[in-house]
C-alpha cells in the first residue's frame, strides 16, 4: 500500500508548478518578489504547520530560480517549460530572478553532523559544483580552495583548545582564528557569486524537526558567520514547533519567541489550500455516497493540513462506498448518519486528538461530536440528518416537538443517539429510530480498517 500524499521529487515539483492544482502559483510569484526586493543580509521564515506543503513550495522556488539563472544553470531539466510557465505568471511584471544562486539544505537530514557551517558549505559547493561542471567557470577552483580552508579552520575550532590558548602565551591566537573563519566564509561567498550570480539564497528546511542542540547551533552559527549582504536565508519552518525546540534546549521559562526574533527579519505564513481544490485535485468524484459538505467541514473544523486531508479523503474513498455494505441487510437512516457524519468526524478526531477520540469511541464523551454537528458549516446538515432519523411520528411529529422544545430538542436527540449507539449491547430504539447491532458493527469495523490504513500510510 503506497502513501497517499505526493512526494517532493523533481517530477512532482514540476507538474504541480505547471498545473497549479491547489492555486499556489500566485503565492510563488509574491514570495519570489519579496526575495527579489532584498539587497542586504536578510532572513525570512516561511511559517506553516507540518504537512502544509512547505517543502514543495521552497523546492519550487529553487526550481524557478535555477531555471532563471543565466550565469550557470544552462542544463536544468525542462528549463524552457519552467520559464514559459513563469513568464506567463509574471505577465507584464519584471523580476530580477535571473541572478539568484539557490541552495536547498535539509537540516533534519544533516543534524548528526558535527558543525552546521561545514554541512552548509559542503551543500553549497555540491549544489553549485553539480551545475558548474557543465561550463567549468574559472572561479570554481578558487571557491573550492577557500572551502577547503574553511573546513580546516572549523575542524580546528575547538572551544576547549581556544580556552587554553586564551590562558597561554599568545591569547590573541584564538581571536585571530575566529576572525579568519568569518573572513574566509565571506571570501568563499564572494568568489562563488562572482561567477554564478549576484545573490546567494540558502533555503533551510526541516529545522523544527532537528534535535534541539543542532537546531540552536545552526541558527547561532548562521547569525554569527553568514552576515554577508549578498546572502538571503529562507527558513521553511513551523515557528511554534521551533519555539518548543528552543525551549527544550534553553529551558521551559526561556523566551523562545523573542530569541527567534533575533534570527528572522520577516515571517511569512503559507496560505492554506481550499478544501474543494484538494477534493477536486484528488479526483474523488466517485464518492457518491459521501456528503462533501461534511467532508469539507472536517478540514476546517480541525484545521487539517494538506497532507492529512489528502490521506483523509483517500481513506474515505477506500472504505465508505455502497459495495462495502452487506446487501442482505436492511439499510436505515442510521447508516446515513454513520457514513456521512460519524465516520468522517471520527477520522478527524482521530488525527487531531488521540485522547478525545478514545473517549468518544468508548462512549465516555459526546461533547466533541455535539460541537461538530452544531458547527456553522454543518448545522443545516445536522438538522436534516436528525429529522431523517425521526421521520415517523412518535407522540407528535418531530417538527411539532422541535417547535415546542426549541433548540433543546436537538441536544436531547443527539445525546440519546450517542448514548444508545455507543453504550448499548443490543438493538435499541430511540422513539421510532432503531439502532441495530449490525449498524454498530459496520461503524466499528470500518473505523478499524481506517485506523489500520492510517498507520500503514504513515
C-alpha positions as CSV (number, residue, x, y, z in Angstrom):
1,X,0.0,0.0,0.0
2,X,1.6,3.3,-1.0
3,X,1.4,6.7,0.6
4,X,-1.4,9.0,-0.5
5,X,0.4,12.3,-0.5
6,X,2.7,13.5,-3.3
7,X,6.5,13.3,-2.7
8,X,8.6,16.4,-3.4
9,X,10.7,14.9,-6.1
10,X,11.6,16.8,-9.3
11,X,8.8,15.4,-11.4
12,X,6.0,16.2,-8.9
13,X,7.5,19.6,-8.2
14,X,7.5,20.4,-11.9
15,X,4.0,19.1,-12.5
16,X,2.4,20.9,-9.6
17,X,4.0,24.1,-10.7
18,X,2.8,23.7,-14.3
19,X,-0.7,22.5,-13.4
20,X,-1.2,24.6,-10.2
21,X,-3.9,22.2,-8.8
22,X,-4.2,23.9,-5.4
23,X,-3.8,27.6,-6.6
24,X,-0.4,28.2,-5.1
25,X,1.4,29.8,-8.0
26,X,0.2,33.2,-7.1
27,X,2.0,32.7,-3.7
28,X,5.1,31.7,-5.5
29,X,5.1,35.0,-7.5
30,X,4.5,37.1,-4.4
31,X,7.2,35.3,-2.5
32,X,9.9,35.5,-5.2
33,X,9.0,39.2,-5.5
34,X,9.9,39.5,-1.8
35,X,13.2,37.7,-2.4
36,X,13.9,39.9,-5.4
37,X,13.5,43.1,-3.4
38,X,16.2,42.2,-0.8
39,X,19.6,43.8,-1.2
40,X,21.1,43.2,2.3
41,X,21.8,40.3,4.7
42,X,18.3,39.1,5.4
43,X,16.5,36.1,6.9
44,X,12.9,35.0,6.1
45,X,10.8,32.4,8.0
46,X,8.2,30.7,5.8
47,X,5.9,29.7,8.6
48,X,3.3,26.9,8.4
49,X,2.3,23.6,10.1
50,X,3.8,20.2,9.2
51,X,2.1,18.7,6.2
52,X,1.1,22.0,4.7
53,X,3.3,21.7,1.7
54,X,6.3,23.9,2.7
55,X,8.9,21.6,1.2
56,X,7.1,21.5,-2.1
57,X,6.8,25.3,-2.1
58,X,10.5,26.1,-1.4
59,X,11.7,23.5,-3.8
60,X,9.5,25.1,-6.5
61,X,11.2,28.5,-5.6
62,X,14.6,26.8,-6.1
63,X,13.5,25.3,-9.4
64,X,12.2,28.6,-10.8
65,X,15.4,30.5,-9.7
66,X,17.6,27.7,-11.1
67,X,15.9,28.0,-14.4
68,X,16.2,31.8,-14.5
69,X,19.9,31.8,-13.5
70,X,21.6,32.8,-16.8
71,X,25.1,32.6,-15.4
72,X,25.4,28.9,-14.7
73,X,22.3,26.8,-15.0
74,X,22.0,26.1,-18.7
75,X,21.2,22.4,-18.4
76,X,18.2,22.4,-16.0
77,X,15.7,19.7,-16.9
78,X,12.8,21.2,-18.8
79,X,14.1,24.7,-18.4
80,X,12.1,26.1,-21.3
81,X,8.9,24.7,-19.9
82,X,9.6,26.2,-16.5
83,X,10.4,29.6,-17.9
84,X,7.4,29.6,-20.2
85,X,5.1,29.0,-17.2
86,X,7.0,31.5,-15.1
87,X,6.8,34.3,-17.7
88,X,3.1,33.7,-18.2
89,X,2.6,34.1,-14.4
90,X,4.6,37.3,-14.4
91,X,2.8,38.9,-17.3
92,X,4.0,42.4,-17.6
93,X,5.8,42.3,-14.3
94,X,9.6,42.2,-14.2
95,X,11.6,40.4,-11.6
96,X,15.4,40.1,-11.5
97,X,15.1,36.4,-10.7
98,X,17.9,35.6,-13.2
99,X,20.8,36.3,-10.8
100,X,20.0,34.2,-7.7
101,X,22.0,31.1,-6.7
102,X,19.5,28.9,-4.7
103,X,20.8,26.3,-2.3
104,X,18.5,23.8,-0.6
105,X,19.7,22.4,2.7
106,X,17.7,19.7,4.6
107,X,18.7,20.4,8.2
108,X,16.9,17.3,9.6
109,X,18.9,15.1,7.2
110,X,22.2,16.6,8.5
111,X,21.6,17.1,12.2
112,X,24.1,14.4,13.0
113,X,26.9,16.5,11.6
114,X,29.4,18.0,14.0
115,X,29.2,21.6,12.8
116,X,26.4,23.2,10.7
117,X,29.0,25.5,9.0
118,X,30.8,22.6,7.4
119,X,27.5,21.0,6.4
120,X,26.1,24.1,4.8
121,X,29.4,24.9,3.0
122,X,29.5,21.4,1.7
123,X,25.9,21.6,0.4
124,X,26.8,24.9,-1.4
125,X,29.8,23.5,-3.2
126,X,28.0,20.3,-4.0
127,X,25.0,22.1,-5.5
128,X,27.0,24.7,-7.5
129,X,29.6,22.1,-8.5
130,X,26.9,19.8,-10.0
131,X,25.7,22.6,-12.2
132,X,29.1,24.3,-12.8
133,X,30.7,21.2,-14.3
134,X,28.8,22.0,-17.5
135,X,30.5,25.4,-18.0
136,X,33.6,24.9,-15.8
137,X,33.8,28.6,-14.7
138,X,37.2,29.9,-13.9
139,X,36.2,30.9,-10.4
140,X,35.1,27.5,-9.3
141,X,38.6,26.3,-8.3
142,X,39.1,29.4,-6.1
143,X,35.7,28.7,-4.3
144,X,36.7,25.1,-3.7
145,X,40.1,26.1,-2.4
146,X,38.6,28.6,0.1
147,X,36.0,26.0,1.2
148,X,38.9,23.7,2.0
149,X,40.4,26.4,4.2
150,X,37.0,26.8,6.0
151,X,36.9,23.0,6.7
152,X,40.5,23.2,8.1
153,X,39.6,26.2,10.3
154,X,36.3,24.7,11.6
155,X,37.8,21.3,12.4
156,X,40.5,23.0,14.5
157,X,37.9,25.4,16.1
158,X,37.6,23.6,19.4
159,X,36.2,25.7,22.4
160,X,38.4,23.8,24.9
161,X,41.6,24.5,22.8
162,X,40.6,28.1,22.5
163,X,40.1,28.4,26.2
164,X,43.6,27.0,26.7
165,X,45.1,29.5,24.2
166,X,43.4,32.4,25.9
167,X,45.3,31.4,29.1
168,X,48.5,30.8,27.2
169,X,51.4,32.9,25.9
170,X,49.5,34.0,22.8
171,X,45.9,34.8,23.8
172,X,45.2,36.6,20.5
173,X,45.6,33.4,18.5
174,X,42.0,32.3,19.3
175,X,40.5,35.6,18.3
176,X,42.6,35.6,15.1
177,X,41.3,32.1,14.3
178,X,37.7,33.2,14.7
179,X,38.2,36.3,12.6
180,X,39.9,34.2,9.9
181,X,36.8,31.9,9.7
182,X,34.5,34.9,9.2
183,X,36.7,36.3,6.6
184,X,37.1,33.1,4.7
185,X,33.3,32.5,4.6
186,X,32.8,35.9,3.2
187,X,35.6,35.3,0.6
188,X,34.0,32.0,-0.2
189,X,30.6,33.6,-0.8
190,X,32.1,36.5,-2.9
191,X,34.2,34.0,-5.0
192,X,31.1,31.9,-5.6
193,X,28.9,34.8,-6.5
194,X,31.5,36.3,-8.9
195,X,30.9,33.5,-11.5
196,X,27.5,32.1,-10.6
197,X,25.1,35.0,-9.9
198,X,24.7,38.1,-7.8
199,X,23.0,36.8,-4.7
200,X,23.0,33.6,-2.7
201,X,19.7,32.2,-1.4
202,X,20.1,29.5,1.2
203,X,16.9,27.5,1.9
204,X,17.0,25.8,5.3
205,X,14.2,23.2,5.5
206,X,13.0,20.9,8.4
207,X,14.9,22.9,11.1
208,X,12.0,22.4,13.5
209,X,12.5,18.6,13.3
210,X,16.1,18.7,14.3
211,X,17.5,17.7,17.7
212,X,17.5,20.9,19.8
213,X,21.2,21.2,20.2
214,X,21.8,21.2,16.4
215,X,18.9,23.5,15.6
216,X,20.1,26.2,18.1
217,X,23.7,25.7,17.0
218,X,22.7,26.1,13.3
219,X,20.8,29.4,14.0
220,X,23.6,30.9,16.0
221,X,26.4,29.9,13.7
222,X,24.5,31.3,10.7
223,X,23.8,34.6,12.6
224,X,27.5,34.9,13.6
225,X,29.3,33.8,10.4
226,X,26.9,34.3,7.4
227,X,26.3,38.0,7.6
228,X,27.2,38.9,4.1
229,X,25.0,41.5,2.4
230,X,24.6,39.3,-0.6
231,X,23.1,36.3,1.2
232,X,19.4,35.7,1.9
233,X,18.3,32.9,4.2
234,X,14.9,31.3,3.8
235,X,13.8,29.1,6.7
236,X,10.9,26.7,5.9
237,X,9.7,26.1,9.5
238,X,6.8,25.7,11.8
239,X,7.7,28.6,14.1
240,X,5.6,27.3,17.0
241,X,7.4,23.9,16.9
242,X,10.7,25.6,16.6
243,X,9.9,27.6,19.8
244,X,9.4,24.3,21.6
245,X,12.8,23.1,20.2
246,X,14.5,26.2,21.6
247,X,12.7,25.8,25.0
248,X,13.9,22.2,25.1
249,X,17.5,23.5,24.7
250,X,17.4,26.5,27.0
251,X,14.6,25.7,29.4
252,X,10.8,25.9,29.7
253,X,10.9,29.5,31.0
254,X,13.1,30.8,28.2
255,X,11.5,33.4,25.9
256,X,11.8,31.4,22.7
257,X,9.7,33.9,20.6
258,X,12.0,36.8,21.4
259,X,15.0,34.7,20.8
260,X,13.8,33.7,17.3
261,X,13.1,37.4,16.5
262,X,16.9,37.8,16.5
263,X,17.2,35.5,13.6
264,X,14.1,36.2,11.4
265,X,13.8,39.6,9.9
266,X,10.4,38.6,8.3
267,X,7.8,35.9,9.0
268,X,5.6,35.0,6.1
269,X,2.7,32.5,6.6
270,X,2.0,29.9,3.8
271,X,-1.6,30.1,2.7
272,X,-3.8,27.1,3.2
273,X,-5.4,25.5,0.1
274,X,-9.2,25.4,-0.1
275,X,-10.8,22.1,0.7
276,X,-12.7,22.0,-2.6
277,X,-9.5,22.3,-4.5
278,X,-7.9,19.4,-2.7
279,X,-11.0,17.3,-3.3
280,X,-11.1,18.2,-7.0
281,X,-7.3,17.5,-7.3
282,X,-7.7,14.2,-5.6
283,X,-10.5,13.2,-8.1
284,X,-12.8,11.7,-5.5
285,X,-15.9,12.4,-7.6
286,X,-16.9,8.8,-7.4
287,X,-17.7,9.1,-3.7
288,X,-21.4,9.5,-4.4
289,X,-22.5,8.3,-1.0
290,X,-20.5,10.9,0.9
291,X,-21.8,14.3,2.0
292,X,-19.0,16.6,0.7
293,X,-20.2,19.5,2.9
294,X,-19.4,17.4,5.9
295,X,-16.0,16.2,4.4
296,X,-15.0,19.9,3.8
297,X,-16.3,20.9,7.3
298,X,-13.9,18.3,8.9
299,X,-11.0,20.1,7.1
300,X,-11.9,23.5,8.5
301,X,-13.1,22.3,11.9
302,X,-9.9,20.5,12.8
303,X,-7.6,22.9,10.8
304,X,-6.3,19.9,8.9
305,X,-3.1,20.3,6.9
306,X,-2.9,19.3,3.3
307,X,-1.1,16.0,3.8
308,X,-3.5,14.8,6.5
309,X,-6.6,15.9,4.4
310,X,-5.5,14.1,1.3
311,X,-5.0,10.9,3.3
312,X,-8.4,11.5,4.9
313,X,-10.3,11.7,1.7
314,X,-8.3,8.8,0.2
315,X,-9.3,6.6,3.2
316,X,-13.0,7.7,2.8
317,X,-13.0,6.7,-0.8
318,X,-11.4,3.3,0.0
319,X,-13.8,2.3,2.9
320,X,-17.0,4.2,2.6
321,X,-18.8,3.1,-0.5
322,X,-22.0,1.2,-1.3
323,X,-20.2,-2.0,-2.2
324,X,-18.9,-2.3,1.3
325,X,-22.4,-2.9,2.6
326,X,-24.0,-6.3,3.1
327,X,-26.9,-6.0,0.6
328,X,-28.9,-8.6,2.6
329,X,-29.3,-6.1,5.5
330,X,-32.0,-3.5,5.8
331,X,-30.4,-0.1,5.4
332,X,-31.8,2.7,7.6
333,X,-31.3,6.4,8.2
334,X,-28.8,5.4,10.9
335,X,-26.4,4.4,8.1
336,X,-26.8,7.9,6.7
337,X,-25.5,9.3,10.0
338,X,-22.7,6.7,10.1
339,X,-21.3,7.2,6.7
340,X,-21.9,11.0,6.4
341,X,-21.2,12.1,9.9
342,X,-19.8,9.6,12.4
343,X,-17.0,8.2,10.2
344,X,-15.7,11.5,8.8
345,X,-15.9,13.1,12.2
346,X,-14.2,10.2,13.9
347,X,-11.3,10.3,11.4
348,X,-10.8,14.0,12.0
349,X,-10.9,13.5,15.8
350,X,-8.5,10.5,15.5
351,X,-5.9,12.6,13.7
352,X,-6.4,15.6,15.9
353,X,-6.6,14.4,19.5
354,X,-6.0,10.7,20.4
355,X,-7.4,11.0,24.0
356,X,-10.6,12.7,22.9
357,X,-11.0,10.1,20.1
358,X,-10.6,7.3,22.7
359,X,-13.2,8.9,25.0
360,X,-15.6,9.4,22.0
361,X,-15.3,5.9,20.6
362,X,-15.7,4.3,24.0
363,X,-18.9,6.1,24.8
364,X,-17.4,8.3,27.5
365,X,-17.7,11.8,25.9
366,X,-20.1,13.1,23.3
367,X,-19.1,16.8,23.6
368,X,-16.8,16.8,20.5
369,X,-19.5,15.2,18.3
370,X,-22.1,17.6,19.6
371,X,-19.8,20.6,18.9
372,X,-19.0,19.4,15.4
373,X,-22.7,18.8,14.5
374,X,-23.5,22.3,15.6
375,X,-20.6,23.8,13.7
376,X,-22.0,26.5,11.4
377,X,-20.8,24.8,8.2
378,X,-22.8,21.6,9.1
379,X,-25.6,22.9,11.2
380,X,-28.2,22.7,8.5
381,X,-27.0,19.2,7.6
382,X,-27.2,18.3,11.2
383,X,-30.9,19.2,11.3
384,X,-31.5,17.3,8.1
385,X,-30.0,14.1,9.5
386,X,-31.8,14.4,12.8
387,X,-35.1,14.8,11.0
388,X,-34.3,11.8,8.8
389,X,-33.7,9.7,11.9
390,X,-37.1,10.6,13.3
391,X,-39.1,10.6,10.0
392,X,-42.0,8.8,11.6
393,X,-44.3,10.3,14.3
394,X,-43.6,9.5,17.9
395,X,-46.3,11.2,20.1
396,X,-46.3,14.2,17.8
397,X,-44.2,14.9,14.8
398,X,-40.6,15.8,15.1
399,X,-41.1,19.4,13.9
400,X,-44.0,19.9,16.3
401,X,-41.9,18.7,19.2
402,X,-39.0,20.9,18.0
403,X,-41.2,24.0,18.0
404,X,-42.4,23.1,21.4
405,X,-38.9,22.4,22.9
406,X,-36.8,24.7,20.8
407,X,-33.1,24.1,20.3
408,X,-33.2,21.8,23.4
409,X,-34.7,19.2,21.1
410,X,-31.5,18.9,19.0
411,X,-29.4,18.3,22.1
412,X,-31.8,15.8,23.6
413,X,-31.9,13.7,20.4
414,X,-28.1,13.9,19.9
415,X,-27.4,12.9,23.5
416,X,-29.8,10.0,23.2
417,X,-28.5,8.9,19.9
418,X,-24.9,8.9,21.1
419,X,-25.7,7.1,24.3
420,X,-27.7,4.4,22.5
421,X,-25.2,4.0,19.7
422,X,-22.1,3.6,21.9
423,X,-23.3,2.4,25.2
424,X,-25.8,-0.4,24.3
425,X,-25.1,-4.0,23.5
426,X,-28.5,-4.7,21.9
427,X,-30.8,-3.4,19.3
428,X,-32.1,-0.2,20.7
429,X,-34.9,2.2,19.9
430,X,-34.9,6.0,20.4
431,X,-38.6,6.7,19.7
432,X,-39.1,5.2,16.3
433,X,-35.3,5.3,15.5
434,X,-34.0,1.7,15.7
435,X,-30.2,1.3,16.1
436,X,-29.3,-2.3,15.1
437,X,-26.2,-4.2,16.2
438,X,-25.0,-4.7,12.6
439,X,-25.1,-0.9,12.2
440,X,-22.8,-0.6,15.2
441,X,-20.6,-3.4,13.8
442,X,-20.4,-1.6,10.4
443,X,-19.2,1.6,12.1
444,X,-16.6,-0.1,14.3
445,X,-15.2,-2.4,11.6
446,X,-14.9,0.5,9.2
447,X,-13.1,2.6,11.8
448,X,-10.8,-0.3,12.5
449,X,-9.9,-0.5,8.8
450,X,-9.4,3.3,8.5
451,X,-7.2,3.3,11.6
452,X,-5.1,0.5,10.1
453,X,-4.9,2.4,6.8
454,X,-3.6,5.5,8.6
455,X,-0.8,3.5,10.3
456,X,0.2,1.9,7.1
457,X,0.2,5.1,5.1
458,X,2.4,7.0,7.6
